[in-house]
């Protein structure tokens, strides 16, 4: 009987400690995930901008080449 009560008390203390530890770290984990998500979004936007910039440069070069070819024909 005493063993059962000690076991329950130990479980209660352990669960309380784990819950408090989780609550203490909770805001830090949420903030960390938000920062990580924000950084990933920034990297995605930056990669898209770089891809668009490269595509625009290729298109510009093609237009210049086409214009030069037309000019040479005349």
mmCIF file of the N, C-alpha and C atoms, coordinates in Angstrom:
data_MODEL
# 
_entry.id   MODEL 
# 
loop_
_atom_site.group_PDB 
_atom_site.id 
_atom_site.type_symbol 
_atom_site.label_atom_id 
_atom_site.label_alt_id 
_atom_site.label_comp_id 
_atom_site.label_asym_id 
_atom_site.label_entity_id 
_atom_site.label_seq_id 
_atom_site.pdbx_PDB_ins_code 
_atom_site.Cartn_x 
_atom_site.Cartn_y 
_atom_site.Cartn_z 
_atom_site.occupancy 
_atom_site.B_iso_or_equiv 
_atom_site.pdbx_formal_charge 
_atom_site.auth_seq_id 
_atom_site.auth_comp_id 
_atom_site.auth_asym_id 
_atom_site.auth_atom_id 
_atom_site.pdbx_PDB_model_num 
ATOM 1   N N  . UNK A 1 1  ? 0.830  -1.191 0.000   1.00 0.00 ? 1  UNK A N  1 
ATOM 2   C CA . UNK A 1 1  ? 0.000  0.000  0.000   1.00 0.00 ? 1  UNK A CA 1 
ATOM 3   C C  . UNK A 1 1  ? 0.876  1.256  0.000   1.00 0.00 ? 1  UNK A C  1 
ATOM 4   N N  . UNK A 1 2  ? 1.885  1.288  0.874   1.00 0.00 ? 2  UNK A N  1 
ATOM 5   C CA . UNK A 1 2  ? 2.779  2.434  0.949   1.00 0.00 ? 2  UNK A CA 1 
ATOM 6   C C  . UNK A 1 2  ? 3.573  2.539  -0.357  1.00 0.00 ? 2  UNK A C  1 
ATOM 7   N N  . UNK A 1 3  ? 3.979  1.384  -0.880  1.00 0.00 ? 3  UNK A N  1 
ATOM 8   C CA . UNK A 1 3  ? 4.716  1.349  -2.137  1.00 0.00 ? 3  UNK A CA 1 
ATOM 9   C C  . UNK A 1 3  ? 3.901  1.942  -3.284  1.00 0.00 ? 3  UNK A C  1 
ATOM 10  N N  . UNK A 1 4  ? 2.611  1.632  -3.315  1.00 0.00 ? 4  UNK A N  1 
ATOM 11  C CA . UNK A 1 4  ? 1.718  2.140  -4.343  1.00 0.00 ? 4  UNK A CA 1 
ATOM 12  C C  . UNK A 1 4  ? 1.574  3.655  -4.233  1.00 0.00 ? 4  UNK A C  1 
ATOM 13  N N  . UNK A 1 5  ? 1.458  4.157  -2.995  1.00 0.00 ? 5  UNK A N  1 
ATOM 14  C CA . UNK A 1 5  ? 1.329  5.599  -2.787  1.00 0.00 ? 5  UNK A CA 1 
ATOM 15  C C  . UNK A 1 5  ? 2.614  6.326  -3.198  1.00 0.00 ? 5  UNK A C  1 
ATOM 16  N N  . UNK A 1 6  ? 3.763  5.744  -2.863  1.00 0.00 ? 6  UNK A N  1 
ATOM 17  C CA . UNK A 1 6  ? 5.038  6.348  -3.255  1.00 0.00 ? 6  UNK A CA 1 
ATOM 18  C C  . UNK A 1 6  ? 5.203  6.346  -4.776  1.00 0.00 ? 6  UNK A C  1 
ATOM 19  N N  . UNK A 1 7  ? 4.759  5.263  -5.391  1.00 0.00 ? 7  UNK A N  1 
ATOM 20  C CA . UNK A 1 7  ? 4.836  5.165  -6.842  1.00 0.00 ? 7  UNK A CA 1 
ATOM 21  C C  . UNK A 1 7  ? 3.973  6.242  -7.495  1.00 0.00 ? 7  UNK A C  1 
ATOM 22  N N  . UNK A 1 8  ? 2.760  6.420  -6.997  1.00 0.00 ? 8  UNK A N  1 
ATOM 23  C CA . UNK A 1 8  ? 1.864  7.452  -7.532  1.00 0.00 ? 8  UNK A CA 1 
ATOM 24  C C  . UNK A 1 8  ? 2.433  8.844  -7.282  1.00 0.00 ? 8  UNK A C  1 
ATOM 25  N N  . UNK A 1 9  ? 2.983  9.055  -6.086  1.00 0.00 ? 9  UNK A N  1 
ATOM 26  C CA . UNK A 1 9  ? 3.573  10.347 -5.755  1.00 0.00 ? 9  UNK A CA 1 
ATOM 27  C C  . UNK A 1 9  ? 4.759  10.640 -6.682  1.00 0.00 ? 9  UNK A C  1 
ATOM 28  N N  . UNK A 1 10 ? 5.581  9.625  -6.892  1.00 0.00 ? 10 UNK A N  1 
ATOM 29  C CA . UNK A 1 10 ? 6.736  9.787  -7.775  1.00 0.00 ? 10 UNK A CA 1 
ATOM 30  C C  . UNK A 1 10 ? 6.290  10.132 -9.198  1.00 0.00 ? 10 UNK A C  1 
ATOM 31  N N  . UNK A 1 11 ? 5.261  9.436  -9.691  1.00 0.00 ? 11 UNK A N  1 
ATOM 32  C CA . UNK A 1 11 ? 4.741  9.718  -11.031 1.00 0.00 ? 11 UNK A CA 1 
ATOM 33  C C  . UNK A 1 11 ? 4.191  11.136 -11.109 1.00 0.00 ? 11 UNK A C  1 
ATOM 34  N N  . UNK A 1 12 ? 3.483  11.561 -10.065 1.00 0.00 ? 12 UNK A N  1 
ATOM 35  C CA . UNK A 1 12 ? 2.901  12.896 -10.045 1.00 0.00 ? 12 UNK A CA 1 
ATOM 36  C C  . UNK A 1 12 ? 4.004  13.964 -10.047 1.00 0.00 ? 12 UNK A C  1 
ATOM 37  N N  . UNK A 1 13 ? 5.026  13.757 -9.237  1.00 0.00 ? 13 UNK A N  1 
ATOM 38  C CA . UNK A 1 13 ? 6.142  14.709 -9.179  1.00 0.00 ? 13 UNK A CA 1 
ATOM 39  C C  . UNK A 1 13 ? 6.862  14.761 -10.529 1.00 0.00 ? 13 UNK A C  1 
ATOM 40  N N  . UNK A 1 14 ? 7.096  13.588 -11.095 1.00 0.00 ? 14 UNK A N  1 
ATOM 41  C CA . UNK A 1 14 ? 7.778  13.516 -12.386 1.00 0.00 ? 14 UNK A CA 1 
ATOM 42  C C  . UNK A 1 14 ? 6.975  14.216 -13.474 1.00 0.00 ? 14 UNK A C  1 
ATOM 43  N N  . UNK A 1 15 ? 5.682  13.935 -13.535 1.00 0.00 ? 15 UNK A N  1 
ATOM 44  C CA . UNK A 1 15 ? 4.834  14.545 -14.560 1.00 0.00 ? 15 UNK A CA 1 
ATOM 45  C C  . UNK A 1 15 ? 4.744  16.061 -14.373 1.00 0.00 ? 15 UNK A C  1 
ATOM 46  N N  . UNK A 1 16 ? 4.672  16.510 -13.123 1.00 0.00 ? 16 UNK A N  1 
ATOM 47  C CA . UNK A 1 16 ? 4.622  17.948 -12.849 1.00 0.00 ? 16 UNK A CA 1 
ATOM 48  C C  . UNK A 1 16 ? 5.920  18.618 -13.289 1.00 0.00 ? 16 UNK A C  1 
ATOM 49  N N  . UNK A 1 17 ? 7.041  17.984 -12.957 1.00 0.00 ? 17 UNK A N  1 
ATOM 50  C CA . UNK A 1 17 ? 8.339  18.543 -13.343 1.00 0.00 ? 17 UNK A CA 1 
ATOM 51  C C  . UNK A 1 17 ? 8.465  18.609 -14.866 1.00 0.00 ? 17 UNK A C  1 
ATOM 52  N N  . UNK A 1 18 ? 8.047  17.540 -15.544 1.00 0.00 ? 18 UNK A N  1 
ATOM 53  C CA . UNK A 1 18 ? 8.113  17.532 -17.006 1.00 0.00 ? 18 UNK A CA 1 
ATOM 54  C C  . UNK A 1 18 ? 7.198  18.592 -17.616 1.00 0.00 ? 18 UNK A C  1 
ATOM 55  N N  . UNK A 1 19 ? 6.007  18.750 -17.037 1.00 0.00 ? 19 UNK A N  1 
ATOM 56  C CA . UNK A 1 19 ? 5.068  19.760 -17.539 1.00 0.00 ? 19 UNK A CA 1 
ATOM 57  C C  . UNK A 1 19 ? 5.630  21.162 -17.347 1.00 0.00 ? 19 UNK A C  1 
ATOM 58  N N  . UNK A 1 20 ? 6.194  21.430 -16.178 1.00 0.00 ? 20 UNK A N  1 
ATOM 59  C CA . UNK A 1 20 ? 6.768  22.753 -15.922 1.00 0.00 ? 20 UNK A CA 1 
ATOM 60  C C  . UNK A 1 20 ? 7.971  23.015 -16.819 1.00 0.00 ? 20 UNK A C  1 
ATOM 61  N N  . UNK A 1 21 ? 8.775  22.008 -17.038 1.00 0.00 ? 21 UNK A N  1 
ATOM 62  C CA . UNK A 1 21 ? 9.933  22.139 -17.912 1.00 0.00 ? 21 UNK A CA 1 
ATOM 63  C C  . UNK A 1 21 ? 9.478  22.434 -19.341 1.00 0.00 ? 21 UNK A C  1 
ATOM 64  N N  . UNK A 1 22 ? 8.428  21.736 -19.766 1.00 0.00 ? 22 UNK A N  1 
ATOM 65  C CA . UNK A 1 22 ? 7.870  21.971 -21.100 1.00 0.00 ? 22 UNK A CA 1 
ATOM 66  C C  . UNK A 1 22 ? 7.307  23.367 -21.236 1.00 0.00 ? 22 UNK A C  1 
ATOM 67  N N  . UNK A 1 23 ? 6.642  23.857 -20.190 1.00 0.00 ? 23 UNK A N  1 
ATOM 68  C CA . UNK A 1 23 ? 6.082  25.209 -20.239 1.00 0.00 ? 23 UNK A CA 1 
ATOM 69  C C  . UNK A 1 23 ? 7.187  26.259 -20.262 1.00 0.00 ? 23 UNK A C  1 
ATOM 70  N N  . UNK A 1 24 ? 8.253  25.979 -19.527 1.00 0.00 ? 24 UNK A N  1 
ATOM 71  C CA . UNK A 1 24 ? 9.360  26.931 -19.480 1.00 0.00 ? 24 UNK A CA 1 
ATOM 72  C C  . UNK A 1 24 ? 10.053 27.018 -20.841 1.00 0.00 ? 24 UNK A C  1 
ATOM 73  N N  . UNK A 1 25 ? 10.194 25.886 -21.516 1.00 0.00 ? 25 UNK A N  1 
ATOM 74  C CA . UNK A 1 25 ? 10.862 25.872 -22.820 1.00 0.00 ? 25 UNK A CA 1 
ATOM 75  C C  . UNK A 1 25 ? 9.903  26.148 -23.965 1.00 0.00 ? 25 UNK A C  1 
ATOM 76  N N  . UNK A 1 26 ? 8.624  26.090 -23.704 1.00 0.00 ? 26 UNK A N  1 
ATOM 77  C CA . UNK A 1 26 ? 7.623  26.265 -24.756 1.00 0.00 ? 26 UNK A CA 1 
ATOM 78  C C  . UNK A 1 26 ? 7.795  27.535 -25.561 1.00 0.00 ? 26 UNK A C  1 
ATOM 79  N N  . UNK A 1 27 ? 7.820  28.716 -24.920 1.00 0.00 ? 27 UNK A N  1 
ATOM 80  C CA . UNK A 1 27 ? 7.963  29.957 -25.700 1.00 0.00 ? 27 UNK A CA 1 
ATOM 81  C C  . UNK A 1 27 ? 9.263  30.022 -26.496 1.00 0.00 ? 27 UNK A C  1 
ATOM 82  N N  . UNK A 1 28 ? 10.324 29.472 -25.940 1.00 0.00 ? 28 UNK A N  1 
ATOM 83  C CA . UNK A 1 28 ? 11.610 29.475 -26.648 1.00 0.00 ? 28 UNK A CA 1 
ATOM 84  C C  . UNK A 1 28 ? 11.507 28.615 -27.904 1.00 0.00 ? 28 UNK A C  1 
ATOM 85  N N  . UNK A 1 29 ? 10.868 27.447 -27.769 1.00 0.00 ? 29 UNK A N  1 
ATOM 86  C CA . UNK A 1 29 ? 10.722 26.564 -28.919 1.00 0.00 ? 29 UNK A CA 1 
ATOM 87  C C  . UNK A 1 29 ? 9.845  27.197 -29.988 1.00 0.00 ? 29 UNK A C  1 
ATOM 88  N N  . UNK A 1 30 ? 8.758  27.836 -29.565 1.00 0.00 ? 30 UNK A N  1 
ATOM 89  C CA . UNK A 1 30 ? 7.862  28.484 -30.523 1.00 0.00 ? 30 UNK A CA 1 
ATOM 90  C C  . UNK A 1 30 ? 8.591  29.612 -31.240 1.00 0.00 ? 30 UNK A C  1 
ATOM 91  N N  . UNK A 1 31 ? 9.316  30.425 -30.486 1.00 0.00 ? 31 UNK A N  1 
ATOM 92  C CA . UNK A 1 31 ? 10.068 31.528 -31.081 1.00 0.00 ? 31 UNK A CA 1 
ATOM 93  C C  . UNK A 1 31 ? 11.118 30.995 -32.046 1.00 0.00 ? 31 UNK A C  1 
ATOM 94  N N  . UNK A 1 32 ? 11.800 29.942 -31.637 1.00 0.00 ? 32 UNK A N  1 
ATOM 95  C CA . UNK A 1 32 ? 12.826 29.347 -32.488 1.00 0.00 ? 32 UNK A CA 1 
ATOM 96  C C  . UNK A 1 32 ? 12.220 28.841 -33.793 1.00 0.00 ? 32 UNK A C  1 
ATOM 97  N N  . UNK A 1 33 ? 11.060 28.183 -33.706 1.00 0.00 ? 33 UNK A N  1 
ATOM 98  C CA . UNK A 1 33 ? 10.405 27.677 -34.913 1.00 0.00 ? 33 UNK A CA 1 
ATOM 99  C C  . UNK A 1 33 ? 9.947  28.827 -35.801 1.00 0.00 ? 33 UNK A C  1 
ATOM 100 N N  . UNK A 1 34 ? 9.458  29.913 -35.184 1.00 0.00 ? 34 UNK A N  1 
ATOM 101 C CA . UNK A 1 34 ? 9.010  31.067 -35.965 1.00 0.00 ? 34 UNK A CA 1 
ATOM 102 C C  . UNK A 1 34 ? 10.186 31.706 -36.697 1.00 0.00 ? 34 UNK A C  1 
ATOM 103 N N  . UNK A 1 35 ? 11.307 31.848 -35.999 1.00 0.00 ? 35 UNK A N  1 
ATOM 104 C CA . UNK A 1 35 ? 12.497 32.438 -36.619 1.00 0.00 ? 35 UNK A CA 1 
ATOM 105 C C  . UNK A 1 35 ? 12.987 31.542 -37.747 1.00 0.00 ? 35 UNK A C  1 
ATOM 106 N N  . UNK A 1 36 ? 13.016 30.248 -37.493 1.00 0.00 ? 36 UNK A N  1 
ATOM 107 C CA . UNK A 1 36 ? 13.463 29.300 -38.509 1.00 0.00 ? 36 UNK A CA 1 
ATOM 108 C C  . UNK A 1 36 ? 12.550 29.355 -39.732 1.00 0.00 ? 36 UNK A C  1 
ATOM 109 N N  . UNK A 1 37 ? 11.249 29.409 -39.495 1.00 0.00 ? 37 UNK A N  1 
ATOM 110 C CA . UNK A 1 37 ? 10.283 29.493 -40.590 1.00 0.00 ? 37 UNK A CA 1 
ATOM 111 C C  . UNK A 1 37 ? 10.457 30.793 -41.364 1.00 0.00 ? 37 UNK A C  1 
ATOM 112 N N  . UNK A 1 38 ? 10.668 31.867 -40.648 1.00 0.00 ? 38 UNK A N  1 
ATOM 113 C CA . UNK A 1 38 ? 10.862 33.176 -41.282 1.00 0.00 ? 38 UNK A CA 1 
ATOM 114 C C  . UNK A 1 38 ? 12.130 33.175 -42.130 1.00 0.00 ? 38 UNK A C  1 
ATOM 115 N N  . UNK A 1 39 ? 13.190 32.595 -41.604 1.00 0.00 ? 39 UNK A N  1 
ATOM 116 C CA . UNK A 1 39 ? 14.450 32.528 -42.351 1.00 0.00 ? 39 UNK A CA 1 
ATOM 117 C C  . UNK A 1 39 ? 14.292 31.678 -43.613 1.00 0.00 ? 39 UNK A C  1 
ATOM 118 N N  . UNK A 1 40 ? 13.548 30.570 -43.498 1.00 0.00 ? 40 UNK A N  1 
ATOM 119 C CA . UNK A 1 40 ? 13.325 29.710 -44.662 1.00 0.00 ? 40 UNK A CA 1 
ATOM 120 C C  . UNK A 1 40 ? 12.503 30.449 -45.710 1.00 0.00 ? 40 UNK A C  1 
ATOM 121 N N  . UNK A 1 41 ? 11.499 31.187 -45.271 1.00 0.00 ? 41 UNK A N  1 
ATOM 122 C CA . UNK A 1 41 ? 10.689 31.973 -46.208 1.00 0.00 ? 41 UNK A CA 1 
ATOM 123 C C  . UNK A 1 41 ? 11.555 33.004 -46.922 1.00 0.00 ? 41 UNK A C  1 
ATOM 124 N N  . UNK A 1 42 ? 12.438 33.648 -46.173 1.00 0.00 ? 42 UNK A N  1 
ATOM 125 C CA . UNK A 1 42 ? 13.343 34.636 -46.768 1.00 0.00 ? 42 UNK A CA 1 
ATOM 126 C C  . UNK A 1 42 ? 14.245 33.979 -47.808 1.00 0.00 ? 42 UNK A C  1 
ATOM 127 N N  . UNK A 1 43 ? 14.783 32.796 -47.471 1.00 0.00 ? 43 UNK A N  1 
ATOM 128 C CA . UNK A 1 43 ? 15.645 32.085 -48.423 1.00 0.00 ? 43 UNK A CA 1 
ATOM 129 C C  . UNK A 1 43 ? 14.865 31.699 -49.681 1.00 0.00 ? 43 UNK A C  1 
ATOM 130 N N  . UNK A 1 44 ? 13.607 31.271 -49.505 1.00 0.00 ? 44 UNK A N  1 
ATOM 131 C CA . UNK A 1 44 ? 12.783 30.907 -50.660 1.00 0.00 ? 44 UNK A CA 1 
ATOM 132 C C  . UNK A 1 44 ? 12.534 32.111 -51.565 1.00 0.00 ? 44 UNK A C  1 
ATOM 133 N N  . UNK A 1 45 ? 12.199 33.244 -50.955 1.00 0.00 ? 45 UNK A N  1 
ATOM 134 C CA . UNK A 1 45 ? 11.956 34.463 -51.732 1.00 0.00 ? 45 UNK A CA 1 
ATOM 135 C C  . UNK A 1 45 ? 13.229 34.887 -52.453 1.00 0.00 ? 45 UNK A C  1 
ATOM 136 N N  . UNK A 1 46 ? 14.344 34.830 -51.746 1.00 0.00 ? 46 UNK A N  1 
ATOM 137 C CA . UNK A 1 46 ? 15.631 35.209 -52.338 1.00 0.00 ? 46 UNK A CA 1 
ATOM 138 C C  . UNK A 1 46 ? 15.968 34.294 -53.519 1.00 0.00 ? 46 UNK A C  1 
ATOM 139 N N  . UNK A 1 47 ? 15.726 32.999 -53.376 1.00 0.00 ? 47 UNK A N  1 
ATOM 140 C CA . UNK A 1 47 ? 16.002 32.056 -54.463 1.00 0.00 ? 47 UNK A CA 1 
ATOM 141 C C  . UNK A 1 47 ? 15.108 32.351 -55.669 1.00 0.00 ? 47 UNK A C  1 
ATOM 142 N N  . UNK A 1 48 ? 13.831 32.670 -55.407 1.00 0.00 ? 48 UNK A N  1 
ATOM 143 C CA . UNK A 1 48 ? 12.923 33.023 -56.497 1.00 0.00 ? 48 UNK A CA 1 
ATOM 144 C C  . UNK A 1 48 ? 13.386 34.292 -57.217 1.00 0.00 ? 48 UNK A C  1 
ATOM 145 N N  . UNK A 1 49 ? 13.817 35.281 -56.440 1.00 0.00 ? 49 UNK A N  1 
ATOM 146 C CA . UNK A 1 49 ? 14.310 36.525 -57.040 1.00 0.00 ? 49 UNK A CA 1 
ATOM 147 C C  . UNK A 1 49 ? 15.547 36.262 -57.898 1.00 0.00 ? 49 UNK A C  1 
ATOM 148 N N  . UNK A 1 50 ? 16.442 35.424 -57.388 1.00 0.00 ? 50 UNK A N  1 
ATOM 149 C CA . UNK A 1 50 ? 17.652 35.095 -58.150 1.00 0.00 ? 50 UNK A CA 1 
ATOM 150 C C  . UNK A 1 50 ? 17.297 34.378 -59.453 1.00 0.00 ? 50 UNK A C  1 
ATOM 151 N N  . UNK A 1 51 ? 16.346 33.446 -59.376 1.00 0.00 ? 51 UNK A N  1 
ATOM 152 C CA . UNK A 1 51 ? 15.920 32.722 -60.578 1.00 0.00 ? 51 UNK A CA 1 
ATOM 153 C C  . UNK A 1 51 ? 15.273 33.678 -61.577 1.00 0.00 ? 51 UNK A C  1 
ATOM 154 N N  . UNK A 1 52 ? 14.442 34.585 -61.090 1.00 0.00 ? 52 UNK A N  1 
ATOM 155 C CA . UNK A 1 52 ? 13.816 35.577 -61.972 1.00 0.00 ? 52 UNK A CA 1 
ATOM 156 C C  . UNK A 1 52 ? 14.866 36.482 -62.611 1.00 0.00 ? 52 UNK A C  1 
ATOM 157 N N  . UNK A 1 53 ? 15.851 36.867 -61.821 1.00 0.00 ? 53 UNK A N  1 
ATOM 158 C CA . UNK A 1 53 ? 16.917 37.732 -62.330 1.00 0.00 ? 53 UNK A CA 1 
ATOM 159 C C  . UNK A 1 53 ? 17.710 37.017 -63.431 1.00 0.00 ? 53 UNK A C  1 
ATOM 160 N N  . UNK A 1 54 ? 18.015 35.739 -63.198 1.00 0.00 ? 54 UNK A N  1 
ATOM 161 C CA . UNK A 1 54 ? 18.744 34.968 -64.220 1.00 0.00 ? 54 UNK A CA 1 
ATOM 162 C C  . UNK A 1 54 ? 17.907 34.827 -65.493 1.00 0.00 ? 54 UNK A C  1 
ATOM 163 N N  . UNK A 1 55 ? 16.616 34.551 -65.327 1.00 0.00 ? 55 UNK A N  1 
ATOM 164 C CA . UNK A 1 55 ? 15.725 34.406 -66.488 1.00 0.00 ? 55 UNK A CA 1 
ATOM 165 C C  . UNK A 1 55 ? 15.631 35.722 -67.257 1.00 0.00 ? 55 UNK A C  1 
ATOM 166 N N  . UNK A 1 56 ? 15.543 36.828 -66.550 1.00 0.00 ? 56 UNK A N  1 
ATOM 167 C CA . UNK A 1 56 ? 15.476 38.138 -67.206 1.00 0.00 ? 56 UNK A CA 1 
ATOM 168 C C  . UNK A 1 56 ? 16.772 38.429 -67.962 1.00 0.00 ? 56 UNK A C  1 
ATOM 169 N N  . UNK A 1 57 ? 17.895 38.046 -67.385 1.00 0.00 ? 57 UNK A N  1 
ATOM 170 C CA . UNK A 1 57 ? 19.189 38.270 -68.048 1.00 0.00 ? 57 UNK A CA 1 
ATOM 171 C C  . UNK A 1 57 ? 19.294 37.428 -69.319 1.00 0.00 ? 57 UNK A C  1 
ATOM 172 N N  . UNK A 1 58 ? 18.850 36.186 -69.253 1.00 0.00 ? 58 UNK A N  1 
ATOM 173 C CA . UNK A 1 58 ? 18.874 35.315 -70.441 1.00 0.00 ? 58 UNK A CA 1 
ATOM 174 C C  . UNK A 1 58 ? 17.968 35.886 -71.527 1.00 0.00 ? 58 UNK A C  1 
ATOM 175 N N  . UNK A 1 59 ? 16.776 36.346 -71.124 1.00 0.00 ? 59 UNK A N  1 
ATOM 176 C CA . UNK A 1 59 ? 15.848 36.942 -72.087 1.00 0.00 ? 59 UNK A CA 1 
ATOM 177 C C  . UNK A 1 59 ? 16.448 38.209 -72.712 1.00 0.00 ? 59 UNK A C  1 
ATOM 178 N N  . UNK A 1 60 ? 17.104 39.012 -71.909 1.00 0.00 ? 60 UNK A N  1 
ATOM 179 C CA . UNK A 1 60 ? 17.743 40.237 -72.401 1.00 0.00 ? 60 UNK A CA 1 
ATOM 180 C C  . UNK A 1 60 ? 18.819 39.902 -73.434 1.00 0.00 ? 60 UNK A C  1 
ATOM 181 N N  . UNK A 1 61 ? 19.620 38.873 -73.128 1.00 0.00 ? 61 UNK A N  1 
ATOM 182 C CA . UNK A 1 61 ? 20.674 38.474 -74.062 1.00 0.00 ? 61 UNK A CA 1 
ATOM 183 C C  . UNK A 1 61 ? 20.088 37.948 -75.373 1.00 0.00 ? 61 UNK A C  1 
ATOM 184 N N  . UNK A 1 62 ? 18.980 37.210 -75.285 1.00 0.00 ? 62 UNK A N  1 
ATOM 185 C CA . UNK A 1 62 ? 18.332 36.694 -76.491 1.00 0.00 ? 62 UNK A CA 1 
ATOM 186 C C  . UNK A 1 62 ? 17.781 37.838 -77.343 1.00 0.00 ? 62 UNK A C  1 
ATOM 187 N N  . UNK A 1 63 ? 17.188 38.835 -76.684 1.00 0.00 ? 63 UNK A N  1 
ATOM 188 C CA . UNK A 1 63 ? 16.663 39.997 -77.412 1.00 0.00 ? 63 UNK A CA 1 
ATOM 189 C C  . UNK A 1 63 ? 17.802 40.748 -78.096 1.00 0.00 ? 63 UNK A C  1 
ATOM 190 N N  . UNK A 1 64 ? 18.910 40.926 -77.377 1.00 0.00 ? 64 UNK A N  1 
ATOM 191 C CA . UNK A 1 64 ? 20.067 41.607 -77.974 1.00 0.00 ? 64 UNK A CA 1 
ATOM 192 C C  . UNK A 1 64 ? 20.609 40.833 -79.170 1.00 0.00 ? 64 UNK A C  1 
ATOM 193 N N  . UNK A 1 65 ? 20.694 39.509 -79.027 1.00 0.00 ? 65 UNK A N  1 
ATOM 194 C CA . UNK A 1 65 ? 21.201 38.683 -80.129 1.00 0.00 ? 65 UNK A CA 1 
ATOM 195 C C  . UNK A 1 65 ? 20.256 38.756 -81.325 1.00 0.00 ? 65 UNK A C  1 
ATOM 196 N N  . UNK A 1 66 ? 18.971 38.715 -81.062 1.00 0.00 ? 66 UNK A N  1 
ATOM 197 C CA . UNK A 1 66 ? 17.973 38.798 -82.130 1.00 0.00 ? 66 UNK A CA 1 
ATOM 198 C C  . UNK A 1 66 ? 18.042 40.152 -82.833 1.00 0.00 ? 66 UNK A C  1 
ATOM 199 N N  . UNK A 1 67 ? 18.158 41.203 -82.051 1.00 0.00 ? 67 UNK A N  1 
ATOM 200 C CA . UNK A 1 67 ? 18.257 42.550 -82.615 1.00 0.00 ? 67 UNK A CA 1 
ATOM 201 C C  . UNK A 1 67 ? 19.533 42.697 -83.443 1.00 0.00 ? 67 UNK A C  1 
ATOM 202 N N  . UNK A 1 68 ? 20.624 42.163 -82.946 1.00 0.00 ? 68 UNK A N  1 
ATOM 203 C CA . UNK A 1 68 ? 21.894 42.231 -83.681 1.00 0.00 ? 68 UNK A CA 1 
ATOM 204 C C  . UNK A 1 68 ? 21.794 41.456 -84.988 1.00 0.00 ? 68 UNK A C  1 
ATOM 205 N N  . UNK A 1 69 ? 21.127 40.307 -84.957 1.00 0.00 ? 69 UNK A N  1 
ATOM 206 C CA . UNK A 1 69 ? 20.972 39.504 -86.176 1.00 0.00 ? 69 UNK A CA 1 
ATOM 207 C C  . UNK A 1 69 ? 20.126 40.254 -87.198 1.00 0.00 ? 69 UNK A C  1 
ATOM 208 N N  . UNK A 1 70 ? 19.056 40.890 -86.747 1.00 0.00 ? 70 UNK A N  1 
ATOM 209 C CA . UNK A 1 70 ? 18.205 41.663 -87.659 1.00 0.00 ? 70 UNK A CA 1 
ATOM 210 C C  . UNK A 1 70 ? 18.976 42.855 -88.233 1.00 0.00 ? 70 UNK A C  1 
ATOM 211 N N  . UNK A 1 71 ? 19.791 43.475 -87.401 1.00 0.00 ? 71 UNK A N  1 
ATOM 212 C CA . UNK A 1 71 ? 20.581 44.623 -87.853 1.00 0.00 ? 71 UNK A CA 1 
ATOM 213 C C  . UNK A 1 71 ? 21.594 44.194 -88.912 1.00 0.00 ? 71 UNK A C  1 
ATOM 214 N N  . UNK A 1 72 ? 22.200 43.009 -88.707 1.00 0.00 ? 72 UNK A N  1 
ATOM 215 C CA . UNK A 1 72 ? 23.185 42.497 -89.661 1.00 0.00 ? 72 UNK A CA 1 
ATOM 216 C C  . UNK A 1 72 ? 22.538 42.151 -90.996 1.00 0.00 ? 72 UNK A C  1 
ATOM 217 N N  . UNK A 1 73 ? 21.270 41.753 -90.986 1.00 0.00 ? 73 UNK A N  1 
ATOM 218 C CA . UNK A 1 73 ? 20.570 41.403 -92.219 1.00 0.00 ? 73 UNK A CA 1 
ATOM 219 C C  . UNK A 1 73 ? 20.364 42.627 -93.101 1.00 0.00 ? 73 UNK A C  1 
ATOM 220 N N  . UNK A 1 74 ? 20.235 43.772 -92.513 1.00 0.00 ? 74 UNK A N  1 
ATOM 221 C CA . UNK A 1 74 ? 19.948 44.995 -93.271 1.00 0.00 ? 74 UNK A CA 1 
ATOM 222 C C  . UNK A 1 74 ? 21.153 45.516 -93.923 1.00 0.00 ? 74 UNK A C  1 
# 
